[in-house]
């Protein structure tokens, strides 16, 4: 437990330091993650799956396919990562497993497994996809968040302030205390927590502050977008709420984080990914991000476009990768179009003294969509070899993942 507290304190500190401090903090984190050699990750199959899911609050399962191809075999580094994380949570109701898909097809299909290497986390039996960085310093706090109360009741000014400070997609609902609707919301949250936040108010005066006029009102709020209302004519059930969120969860502009990295860069992504590099706490970055938000609104009906905002300061060791692969300076406001499936891209070019303007980018993007602009193959990048085995699991070692 002391190790867990140390690791979490290091993770929290990363948001408040510069690049050198981040490197130092991650090394401190890596040094603390020493596997004791005891195997805790188990192979889940038909003989033990039901018992594992029943006995544990959270079950983390790495799915893989044994088709006699070396590329599809279980990755030794990833297994070692899981052993380290399992060691941290040993005394808690969390289990870490692998599951071979071909021998457990029915279970894999029911869990929504689409590709080898996919990770599903079962929260009280309800599956969600983990799309974050496969390293202990990301998985550990993610699991810790999943173990917290998934629905926060807003009954004070402090809780209201916390709600307002959150930039992730969130649900706000107005229910009577101890109602069956609250129970349905709690069960729904298990599919999406912690990447979608859930809040509920139970007092009429507080509900009025959130413009919730009627009891049993549910609203879905995404950054930069209009509020979505759960249909008043539909019954508030787990099934209906899950369907509602799955239908509307795609964001107009998604911020890249360590927790959603693989979801953003998925090889099965449809169409083009429009990548926006901007450092939020700089004047140029703020202006560029504001322009980009207007751009996403203009193209919101384009199903073949997904917009991603990347703050490069959050990913210091990715800078060389981006410079080499895309031939850009990620520390300057930059926008480009990436075809993830075909590993090609093109970037909006401006002269040194010129400013990027909305109309210019809009016209250029329309040309890209029309096929009038050629996307160039991404340049290969060779990441430096890690100094030690532990360093391979640093959350900064993202290059091979992308």
C-alpha positions as CSV (number, residue, x, y, z in Angstrom):
1,X,0.0,0.0,0.0
2,X,2.9,2.3,0.7
3,X,4.3,1.6,-2.8
4,X,0.9,2.5,-4.3
5,X,0.8,5.8,-2.4
6,X,4.3,6.6,-3.6
7,X,3.5,5.8,-7.2
8,X,0.3,7.8,-7.2
9,X,2.1,10.8,-5.7
10,X,4.7,10.7,-8.5
11,X,2.0,10.5,-11.2
12,X,0.1,13.6,-9.7
13,X,3.4,15.6,-9.6
14,X,4.0,15.1,-13.3
15,X,1.3,17.7,-14.3
16,X,3.1,20.4,-12.4
17,X,6.7,20.2,-13.6
18,X,8.9,20.9,-16.6
19,X,10.4,18.3,-19.0
20,X,13.5,17.6,-17.0
21,X,11.5,17.1,-13.9
22,X,9.1,14.8,-15.7
23,X,12.1,12.6,-16.8
24,X,13.4,12.6,-13.3
25,X,10.0,11.7,-11.8
26,X,9.5,8.9,-14.2
27,X,12.9,7.4,-13.4
28,X,11.9,7.6,-9.7
29,X,8.7,5.9,-10.5
30,X,10.5,3.2,-12.6
31,X,12.9,2.5,-9.7
32,X,10.0,1.9,-7.3
33,X,8.5,-0.7,-9.7
34,X,10.4,-3.8,-8.8
35,X,8.7,-7.1,-9.6
36,X,9.2,-9.6,-6.8
37,X,9.2,-12.5,-9.2
38,X,5.9,-14.0,-8.0
39,X,3.4,-14.7,-10.9
40,X,0.0,-13.1,-10.3
41,X,-1.4,-12.8,-13.8
42,X,-3.6,-15.8,-14.6
43,X,-4.8,-17.3,-17.9
44,X,-8.6,-16.9,-18.0
45,X,-10.6,-19.6,-19.8
46,X,-13.9,-21.4,-19.6
47,X,-12.8,-23.3,-16.5
48,X,-12.2,-20.2,-14.3
49,X,-13.7,-17.1,-16.1
50,X,-17.0,-17.1,-14.2
51,X,-15.3,-17.5,-10.8
52,X,-12.8,-14.7,-11.6
53,X,-15.5,-12.3,-12.7
54,X,-17.7,-13.1,-9.7
55,X,-15.0,-12.8,-7.0
56,X,-13.3,-9.6,-8.2
57,X,-14.7,-6.1,-8.5
58,X,-12.3,-5.3,-11.3
59,X,-10.9,-7.7,-13.8
60,X,-8.3,-6.6,-16.4
61,X,-8.0,-8.9,-19.3
62,X,-5.5,-8.8,-22.2
63,X,-6.9,-10.7,-25.2
64,X,-4.6,-12.4,-27.7
65,X,-4.8,-14.8,-30.6
66,X,-2.6,-17.9,-30.9
67,X,-2.4,-18.5,-34.6
68,X,1.2,-19.7,-34.7
69,X,2.5,-16.3,-35.8
70,X,5.2,-14.7,-33.6
71,X,3.7,-11.2,-34.0
72,X,0.5,-12.4,-32.3
73,X,2.2,-14.1,-29.3
74,X,1.9,-12.6,-25.9
75,X,4.4,-9.7,-25.5
76,X,6.9,-10.5,-22.7
77,X,7.3,-6.8,-21.8
78,X,3.5,-6.3,-21.5
79,X,3.2,-9.4,-19.4
80,X,5.9,-8.1,-17.1
81,X,4.0,-4.8,-16.9
82,X,0.8,-6.6,-15.8
83,X,2.8,-8.6,-13.2
84,X,4.0,-5.3,-11.7
85,X,0.6,-3.7,-11.6
86,X,-1.0,-6.9,-10.2
87,X,1.6,-6.8,-7.4
88,X,0.5,-3.3,-6.5
89,X,-3.2,-4.3,-6.3
90,X,-2.6,-7.8,-4.8
91,X,-4.5,-7.1,-1.5
92,X,-7.5,-5.5,-3.3
93,X,-10.3,-7.0,-5.3
94,X,-8.6,-6.6,-8.7
95,X,-7.5,-9.4,-11.0
96,X,-5.2,-9.3,-14.0
97,X,-5.6,-12.0,-16.7
98,X,-4.7,-13.0,-20.3
99,X,-7.3,-14.7,-22.5
100,X,-6.7,-16.5,-25.7
101,X,-9.5,-15.6,-28.1
102,X,-9.7,-18.7,-30.4
103,X,-10.3,-20.9,-27.4
104,X,-12.8,-18.5,-25.8
105,X,-14.6,-17.0,-28.8
106,X,-18.0,-16.8,-27.2
107,X,-16.7,-14.8,-24.3
108,X,-14.5,-12.6,-26.4
109,X,-17.4,-11.7,-28.8
110,X,-19.7,-10.9,-25.8
111,X,-17.0,-8.6,-24.4
112,X,-16.7,-6.8,-27.7
113,X,-13.1,-7.9,-28.6
114,X,-12.2,-6.7,-32.1
115,X,-8.5,-7.3,-32.4
116,X,-5.6,-9.1,-30.8
117,X,-3.9,-7.2,-28.0
118,X,-7.2,-5.5,-27.0
119,X,-7.7,-4.9,-23.2
120,X,-11.1,-5.1,-21.5
121,X,-11.6,-4.1,-17.9
122,X,-14.7,-5.6,-16.3
123,X,-16.1,-3.4,-13.6
124,X,-18.5,-5.5,-11.5
125,X,-18.9,-7.6,-14.6
126,X,-19.5,-4.7,-17.1
127,X,-16.8,-4.4,-19.8
128,X,-15.1,-1.3,-21.0
129,X,-12.1,-0.9,-23.3
130,X,-8.8,0.3,-21.9
131,X,-7.2,2.4,-24.6
132,X,-4.4,3.9,-22.6
133,X,-0.6,3.6,-22.5
134,X,0.5,0.1,-21.5
135,X,2.7,1.1,-18.6
136,X,2.4,0.8,-14.8
137,X,2.4,4.6,-14.2
138,X,-0.7,5.0,-16.4
139,X,-2.5,1.8,-15.6
140,X,-2.2,2.1,-11.8
141,X,-3.9,5.5,-11.4
142,X,-6.5,4.5,-14.0
143,X,-7.4,1.4,-12.0
144,X,-7.4,3.5,-8.9
145,X,-10.0,5.9,-10.4
146,X,-12.1,2.9,-11.5
147,X,-12.3,1.8,-7.9
148,X,-13.6,5.2,-6.7
149,X,-17.4,6.0,-6.5
150,X,-18.3,6.3,-10.2
151,X,-21.2,8.7,-9.5
152,X,-20.7,11.9,-7.5
153,X,-23.7,13.5,-5.7
154,X,-23.4,17.3,-5.9
155,X,-24.6,18.7,-2.6
156,X,-22.1,21.5,-1.9
157,X,-20.3,24.4,-3.5
158,X,-17.0,22.4,-3.6
159,X,-18.6,19.5,-5.5
160,X,-20.2,22.0,-8.0
161,X,-16.8,23.6,-8.5
162,X,-15.2,20.2,-9.1
163,X,-17.9,19.4,-11.7
164,X,-17.3,22.7,-13.5
165,X,-13.5,22.1,-13.6
166,X,-13.8,18.8,-15.4
167,X,-12.9,18.9,-19.1
168,X,-13.9,15.2,-19.8
169,X,-17.3,14.3,-21.2
170,X,-19.8,14.1,-18.3
171,X,-23.3,13.2,-17.3
172,X,-25.4,15.4,-15.0
173,X,-28.7,14.0,-13.8
174,X,-31.5,15.1,-11.5
175,X,-33.0,12.2,-9.5
176,X,-34.8,11.7,-6.2
177,X,-32.7,10.4,-3.4
178,X,-32.4,6.6,-3.3
179,X,-34.5,6.3,-6.5
180,X,-34.3,3.3,-8.8
181,X,-33.1,5.8,-11.5
182,X,-29.9,6.5,-9.5
183,X,-29.2,2.7,-9.4
184,X,-29.6,2.5,-13.1
185,X,-27.2,5.4,-13.6
186,X,-24.6,3.7,-11.3
187,X,-24.8,0.5,-13.3
188,X,-24.4,2.5,-16.5
189,X,-21.4,4.4,-15.2
190,X,-19.5,1.1,-14.9
191,X,-19.2,0.8,-18.7
192,X,-17.7,4.3,-19.1
193,X,-16.0,5.4,-15.9
194,X,-13.5,7.1,-15.6
195,X,-13.4,8.5,-19.2
196,X,-16.9,9.8,-18.9
197,X,-17.7,11.4,-15.5
198,X,-21.1,10.9,-13.8
199,X,-22.8,13.5,-11.5
200,X,-26.2,13.6,-9.9
201,X,-28.2,16.3,-8.0
202,X,-31.0,15.5,-5.6
203,X,-32.1,18.9,-4.4
204,X,-34.4,21.1,-6.4
205,X,-32.5,24.3,-5.6
206,X,-29.2,22.8,-6.7
207,X,-30.9,21.3,-9.8
208,X,-32.0,24.8,-10.7
209,X,-28.4,26.0,-10.8
210,X,-27.7,23.4,-13.5
211,X,-30.9,24.4,-15.4
212,X,-32.4,21.0,-14.6
213,X,-36.1,21.8,-14.3
214,X,-37.7,18.4,-14.1
215,X,-37.0,15.4,-12.0
216,X,-35.5,12.4,-13.9
217,X,-33.7,14.7,-16.3
218,X,-30.4,13.4,-17.8
219,X,-27.9,15.5,-19.8
220,X,-24.7,14.5,-21.6
221,X,-22.2,17.3,-21.8
222,X,-19.1,17.2,-24.1
223,X,-16.5,19.9,-24.4
224,X,-17.2,22.5,-27.1
225,X,-20.6,21.0,-28.0
226,X,-24.2,21.5,-27.3
227,X,-25.7,19.6,-24.4
228,X,-27.4,16.3,-25.3
229,X,-30.7,15.5,-23.5
230,X,-31.7,11.9,-22.8
231,X,-35.1,11.5,-24.5
232,X,-37.9,12.3,-22.0
233,X,-40.1,9.6,-23.5
234,X,-37.6,6.8,-22.8
235,X,-37.5,4.9,-19.6
236,X,-34.3,5.5,-17.5
237,X,-32.7,2.0,-17.6
238,X,-29.2,0.8,-17.8
239,X,-29.8,-0.5,-21.3
240,X,-31.3,2.7,-22.6
241,X,-28.6,4.9,-21.0
242,X,-25.8,2.8,-22.3
243,X,-27.3,2.9,-25.8
244,X,-27.7,6.7,-25.5
245,X,-24.0,7.2,-24.5
246,X,-22.7,4.9,-27.1
247,X,-24.6,6.8,-29.8
248,X,-23.4,10.2,-28.7
249,X,-20.0,9.6,-27.0
250,X,-17.8,10.6,-30.1
251,X,-16.3,14.0,-29.4
252,X,-16.0,16.9,-31.9
253,X,-12.5,17.6,-30.5
254,X,-10.7,15.0,-28.4
255,X,-7.7,15.9,-26.3
256,X,-5.0,13.3,-26.5
257,X,-4.1,11.8,-23.1
258,X,-2.1,8.9,-21.9
259,X,-5.4,7.2,-21.0
260,X,-6.9,7.4,-24.5
261,X,-3.7,7.1,-26.6
262,X,-4.6,3.9,-28.5
263,X,-8.2,4.8,-29.1
264,X,-7.0,8.0,-30.9
265,X,-4.3,6.2,-32.9
266,X,-6.3,3.1,-33.7
267,X,-5.5,1.5,-37.0
268,X,-9.2,0.9,-37.7
269,X,-10.1,4.6,-37.4
270,X,-12.4,5.7,-40.2
271,X,-11.3,8.5,-42.6
272,X,-8.8,11.1,-41.6
273,X,-7.5,12.3,-38.3
274,X,-7.0,16.0,-38.1
275,X,-4.2,16.6,-35.6
276,X,-3.9,20.0,-33.9
277,X,-0.7,20.7,-32.0
278,X,-1.1,23.6,-29.5
279,X,0.3,24.5,-26.1
280,X,-2.6,25.7,-24.1
281,X,-0.7,27.9,-21.7
282,X,0.9,30.1,-24.4
283,X,-0.7,33.0,-26.1
284,X,-0.2,31.6,-29.6
285,X,-1.5,28.2,-28.4
286,X,-4.7,29.7,-27.0
287,X,-5.4,31.6,-30.2
288,X,-4.7,28.6,-32.4
289,X,-6.8,26.3,-30.2
290,X,-9.7,28.8,-30.4
291,X,-9.4,28.9,-34.2
292,X,-9.3,25.1,-34.2
293,X,-12.5,24.9,-32.2
294,X,-14.3,27.0,-34.8
295,X,-12.9,24.6,-37.5
296,X,-14.3,21.5,-35.7
297,X,-17.7,23.1,-35.5
298,X,-17.7,23.9,-39.3
299,X,-16.8,20.2,-40.1
300,X,-19.0,18.6,-37.4
301,X,-21.1,16.8,-40.0
302,X,-18.1,15.2,-41.7
303,X,-18.2,11.6,-40.5
304,X,-14.8,10.9,-42.2
305,X,-13.0,13.4,-40.0
306,X,-11.9,13.2,-36.4
307,X,-10.2,16.1,-34.6
308,X,-7.5,15.5,-32.0
309,X,-5.8,18.2,-29.9
310,X,-2.3,17.4,-28.7
311,X,-0.5,19.5,-26.1
312,X,3.1,18.5,-26.9
313,X,4.3,19.6,-23.4
314,X,2.5,16.6,-22.0
315,X,4.5,14.2,-24.1
316,X,8.2,15.4,-23.9
317,X,9.8,12.2,-25.3
318,X,7.4,12.1,-28.2
319,X,8.8,15.4,-29.6
320,X,11.6,13.7,-31.6
321,X,9.1,11.1,-33.0
322,X,6.8,13.8,-34.3
323,X,9.7,15.9,-35.7
324,X,11.0,12.9,-37.6
325,X,7.8,11.2,-38.7
326,X,5.9,14.3,-39.7
327,X,8.7,16.7,-40.4
328,X,7.1,19.4,-38.2
329,X,7.9,21.5,-35.2
330,X,5.3,20.2,-32.7
331,X,6.1,23.0,-30.2
332,X,4.7,25.6,-32.7
333,X,0.9,25.8,-33.4
334,X,0.5,23.2,-36.2
335,X,-2.4,21.4,-38.0
336,X,-2.3,18.4,-40.3
337,X,-4.2,15.5,-41.7
338,X,-3.2,11.9,-40.9
339,X,-4.3,8.7,-42.6
340,X,-3.6,6.3,-39.8
341,X,-4.5,3.2,-41.8
342,X,-2.1,4.1,-44.7
343,X,0.5,5.7,-42.5
344,X,0.6,9.0,-44.5
345,X,0.0,12.6,-43.6
346,X,0.1,16.2,-44.9
347,X,0.6,19.4,-42.9
348,X,-0.7,22.9,-43.4
349,X,2.3,25.1,-44.4
350,X,2.7,28.8,-43.7
351,X,5.6,31.2,-44.2
352,X,7.6,32.1,-41.1
353,X,6.0,35.5,-40.6
354,X,2.5,34.6,-41.7
355,X,-0.3,33.7,-39.3
356,X,-2.6,30.6,-39.7
357,X,-6.2,31.9,-40.3
358,X,-9.5,30.0,-40.1
359,X,-10.5,30.6,-43.7
360,X,-7.1,29.4,-45.1
361,X,-7.2,26.2,-43.1
362,X,-10.8,25.6,-43.9
363,X,-10.1,25.8,-47.7
364,X,-7.1,23.7,-47.4
365,X,-8.9,21.0,-45.4
366,X,-11.7,20.9,-48.1
367,X,-9.0,20.3,-50.7
368,X,-7.6,17.4,-48.7
369,X,-11.1,15.9,-48.3
370,X,-11.7,16.3,-52.0
371,X,-8.4,14.4,-52.8
372,X,-6.7,17.4,-54.3
373,X,-3.8,17.3,-51.8
374,X,-1.3,14.4,-51.7
375,X,-0.6,12.8,-48.4
376,X,3.1,11.8,-48.0
377,X,4.3,8.5,-46.3
378,X,5.3,9.0,-42.7
379,X,9.1,8.8,-42.2
380,X,10.4,5.9,-40.2
381,X,11.6,6.6,-36.7
382,X,14.0,4.5,-34.7
383,X,13.5,5.1,-30.9
384,X,16.6,5.0,-28.7
385,X,17.2,1.7,-27.0
386,X,16.2,1.7,-23.4
387,X,19.0,1.7,-20.8
388,X,17.4,-0.9,-18.6
389,X,14.5,-3.3,-18.7
390,X,12.4,-1.2,-16.3
391,X,12.8,1.9,-18.5
392,X,10.9,0.0,-21.2
393,X,7.7,0.5,-19.1
394,X,8.0,4.3,-18.7
395,X,4.9,6.1,-19.8
396,X,7.2,8.3,-21.9
397,X,8.2,5.4,-24.1
398,X,5.3,5.9,-26.5
399,X,7.2,5.8,-29.8
400,X,6.8,2.1,-30.6
401,X,3.2,2.2,-29.6
402,X,2.4,4.8,-32.4
